[in-house]
Amino acid sequence: MNHLASIKRLLDTISSPATITNGDNIFIYANQAFLDYYKYKLADIIGVSPRILQPLKGSKESYRESFQVAITQHRPWSGFIQNIDSSQNQCAVYLCIIPLRPMPTMRAAGFLGISTPVGNEVKLIGDIFTLLINASELTSSDAPLQKLTHLLPKVPSRQNQILRLAELGYTSKTIAAALGITPSTVNVVRWKARQPVPAKKKRPG
């Protein structure tokens, strides 16, 4: 897989658990965040199917759906799913699966899986942006960038999403391209957020 080393380096810079599988959906890499969260060593993961994370009971329909769409049809998938760690503890996560293609017209040579514990979805936005912006393999088959935004976890409002991405250091132009809006719209939201909140007038007693 072209540039696999560069993708591995990128995965090591993010705080969300992430893995790379080959075209047969077998783990070939996991970042440290994944190993820490699921309590595995890298040697325990390499050469193993992601089904090692599948609970014996429950969540099987979600697993079938995710693998059917992402692996068989070579399309991105995202959703909530129930995993287990090495001690069989339940781990509810929001999972994104993104095909890795050497060229836009080629079949996926592998798959990137990136996840975050349920309740921590907003943090995942920044990590996905980091990967999308820096690794062309993640967008070559689904460009432009905004076509992958359906993988991003939902946040309470578009305004909060813009402000959160701004806090993570992304420019108005990058945020606009990803969300499918104009940079001026982003700038207005950011400008309004910086304005002091007017003090409430006291009602006459």
C-alpha positions in Angstrom: 0.0 0.0 0.0 1.5 3.3 -1.1 2.5 5.7 1.6 1.5 3.3 4.4 4.4 4.5 6.5 3.2 8.1 6.3 -0.3 7.1 7.3 1.1 5.2 10.3 3.0 8.3 11.4 -0.2 10.3 11.1 -2.1 7.8 13.2 0.6 8.0 15.9 -0.1 11.8 16.2 -3.8 11.5 17.0 -5.4 10.6 20.3 -8.3 8.5 18.9 -7.9 4.7 18.6 -7.1 3.9 15.0 -6.1 0.8 12.9 -5.2 -0.1 9.4 -6.4 -3.4 7.9 -5.4 -4.9 4.5 -7.8 -5.7 1.7 -8.8 -8.9 3.4 -9.8 -6.9 6.5 -6.9 -8.2 8.7 -5.1 -5.8 11.1 -1.7 -4.7 9.8 -1.3 -1.7 12.2 -2.8 -0.1 15.3 -1.8 3.1 16.9 -0.8 3.5 20.6 -4.2 5.0 21.5 -5.9 1.8 20.2 -3.6 -0.5 22.1 -4.0 1.5 25.3 -7.8 1.7 25.0 -8.4 -2.0 24.2 -5.5 -3.2 26.4 -3.6 -5.1 23.6 0.0 -5.3 22.5 0.7 -4.6 18.8 1.9 -8.2 18.4 -1.5 -9.5 19.6 -3.3 -7.5 16.9 -1.2 -7.9 13.8 -2.6 -10.7 11.5 -6.0 -10.8 13.4 -9.5 -9.9 12.2 -11.3 -6.9 13.8 -13.9 -9.5 14.9 -11.6 -10.0 17.9 -13.3 -6.9 19.2 -16.8 -8.2 18.6 -18.9 -9.2 21.7 -20.2 -12.7 21.8 -23.7 -11.3 22.3 -25.2 -8.1 20.9 -24.0 -5.7 18.2 -23.7 -8.4 15.6 -26.1 -6.6 13.2 -24.0 -3.5 13.5 -20.9 -5.4 12.7 -22.5 -7.1 9.7 -23.7 -3.7 8.4 -20.3 -2.0 8.8 -18.3 -4.8 7.2 -20.8 -5.3 4.4 -20.8 -1.6 3.4 -17.1 -0.7 4.0 -15.4 -4.0 3.2 -17.5 -5.6 0.5 -18.7 -2.4 -1.2 -15.5 -0.5 -0.5 -17.4 2.5 0.8 -17.0 4.6 4.0 -19.2 3.7 6.9 -19.7 5.2 10.4 -21.9 4.6 13.4 -22.2 3.5 17.0 -21.0 0.0 17.8 -20.3 -2.2 20.8 -16.8 -3.6 21.1 -14.9 -5.4 23.8 -11.3 -5.0 25.1 -8.9 -7.8 25.9 -10.5 -8.3 29.3 -13.9 -8.7 27.7 -15.1 -5.3 29.1 -17.8 -3.6 27.0 -16.6 -0.6 25.0 -19.3 1.5 23.3 -17.6 3.5 20.5 -18.4 5.7 17.5 -16.5 4.0 14.6 -15.6 5.3 11.2 -14.2 3.0 8.4 -12.6 4.7 5.4 -11.3 2.8 2.4 -7.7 3.4 1.4 -7.2 3.6 -2.4 -3.9 4.1 -4.2 -5.9 5.6 -7.1 -9.6 6.9 -7.3 -10.6 4.1 -9.7 -8.9 1.3 -7.9 -10.4 -1.0 -5.3 -9.5 -0.4 -1.7 -6.1 -1.8 -0.8 -7.0 -1.6 2.9 -9.2 0.2 5.4 -8.7 2.8 8.1 -10.7 2.4 11.2 -10.9 5.3 13.7 -13.1 5.4 16.8 -13.8 7.2 20.0 -15.7 6.2 23.2 -19.3 7.2 23.1 -19.7 10.6 24.7 -16.4 11.8 23.3 -17.4 12.2 19.7 -16.5 15.9 19.4 -12.8 15.1 19.9 -12.9 12.7 16.9 -13.7 15.5 14.6 -10.2 17.1 15.0 -8.5 13.7 14.5 -10.5 12.9 11.4 -9.7 16.4 10.0 -6.0 15.8 10.7 -6.0 12.6 8.7 -8.2 13.9 5.8 -6.1 17.0 5.3 -2.7 15.2 5.5 -3.3 11.9 3.8 -4.5 12.0 0.2 -5.2 8.2 0.2 -8.2 8.9 2.5 -9.9 11.3 0.0 -8.8 10.2 -3.4 -11.9 8.1 -4.0 -14.4 10.5 -2.4 -13.1 14.0 -3.1 -14.0 16.7 -2.4 -13.4 16.7 1.3 -17.0 17.5 2.3 -18.2 14.2 0.9 -16.6 12.5 3.9 -18.2 14.8 6.5 -21.1 12.3 6.9 -18.5 10.3 8.8 -18.1 13.0 11.4 -20.0 12.6 14.7 -23.0 14.9 15.0 -22.7 17.8 17.4 -25.6 19.8 18.8 -25.5 22.5 16.1 -23.5 23.7 13.1 -22.4 26.7 15.1 -20.9 24.5 17.8 -19.2 22.4 15.1 -17.6 25.5 13.5 -16.5 26.8 16.9 -15.1 23.4 18.0 -13.0 23.1 14.7 -11.8 26.6 15.2 -10.7 25.8 18.7 -8.7 22.9 17.2 -6.8 25.3 15.1 -8.4 24.9 11.7 -8.7 27.9 9.4 -12.0 29.3 8.2 -11.2 28.1 4.6 -10.6 24.5 5.8 -13.7 24.4 8.0 -15.8 25.8 5.1 -14.5 23.3 2.6 -15.2 20.4 4.9 -18.7 21.5 6.0 -19.8 22.6 2.5 -20.3 26.2 3.5 -18.7 29.5 2.6 -15.7 30.9 4.5 -17.7 34.1 5.2 -20.3 32.0 7.0 -17.6 30.5 9.2 -16.2 34.0 9.9 -19.5 35.4 10.9 -20.1 32.5 13.4 -16.6 33.0 14.8 -17.0 36.8 15.0 -20.4 36.5 16.8 -18.8 34.1 19.3 -16.2 36.7 20.2 -18.7 39.4 21.0 -19.4 40.1 24.7 -22.7 39.0 25.9 -24.8 42.0 26.8 -25.7 42.3 30.4 -29.4 41.7 31.1 -31.3 44.8 32.1 -32.7 44.7 35.5 -36.5 45.0 35.7 -37.7 48.0 37.6 -38.8 47.0 41.1 
